[in-house]
Amino acid sequence: MFYAFISEDVAGTLAQRLAARPEHLARLRRLQDEGRLLLAGPHPAIDCDDPGEAGFTGSLVVAEFPSLEDAQRWADADPYVDAGVYARVTVKPFRKVLP
């Protein structure tokens, strides 16, 4: 089943986010290589593709896992969690309808 990972950043953690980004992206690429990643990306803090110093307010990932418990374990091990970037991560079942 797919799961949505809805993450909210701690304000002022852009430097930590950038430092942990390579490791964070490596995990997402592994999911992509396994054919389990539906989509992933950050929420810019301002209405533009590159928010610069304004940074980001969180992220959204939708990926396939065998169970909610497995999805939660994956979320808990995110480098952004370890770096103190995410204030909270909500994991919810997701049913793709379109496209």
N, C-alpha and C positions, 0 to 999 in steps of 0.2 A: 504494500500500500504506500501511497505517497503521504509525506508529512510536510507541513509548512513550519519553518523555523522563523519566527518573528522576533527579531532582536532589537533591543533599544540600547543605544550607547550612553555611557556616562558622559556628561558635558565636559569638554576640555581634554579629551583623550585622543586627539588626532595624532600626536607624536607616537603614542603607544600603538595605535591602529596601524600606522605606516610601518613601524618596526616589526609588528607581528604579521603583516600582510603576506609575505612570501610563504610562510608556513600555513596560514589560513587558506591561501589559494591552492597550495599543494594538496590539501585534503579535498578541496572541491574538485580539483582535476582528477583525483583518484576516483571519486564518485562518477565523474563524467566518463572516464575511461571504462568504467564498469557498466555504463549505460543506465545509471540510476539517478542522474541529475536532470531535473526538468528545467530549473532556472535558478539563478543566483545573482545577487547584486546589492549594492548599498543604497541607502536613502540619503541623497545630498541634503544638507541643511538649508540650502537655498535652491531656487528654481533654475538650475543649470546643470549641465553634464559634469563640469569641473568646478566644484565649489571652493577650491583653493583653501585658504585658511579657515573658512567657515566650517569645513569638515562635513561630517555625516551625523545623522541622528540614529542610525541603526542599519539593519540589513534584512533581506528576505531571501531565504533559500527554500526551494521545494525539491525534495529528493525522496527516493524510494528506500524503504527499510522493511525488514520482516515484521517488526512490531513497534509499538509506541515506546516500549522500554529500550529497544535498540536505538531508536531515533533519539531518545533523551540522553542515552549514554554518549552518543556521537556529539550531541550539542554540548554536553558538559565538558567534553575534551577539546573544545575549540580553542585555538591559541588566543583568540580575542578574549575569551573568558579568563584564561591564565594571565593575560596582560592587563586585566582590569578595564578593558574597553567596554564590555557589555554590562549594563546594569541588570538586565534580565533577558532571558530567552524563553519565549513561549513556544511550545511544540504542540501542534494540533494535527489530527488526521486531515488529509486534503483529498478531495475527489475531483480529478480533472474532468471537465465536461467539454470545453472548447479550447482551442481548435482541435 
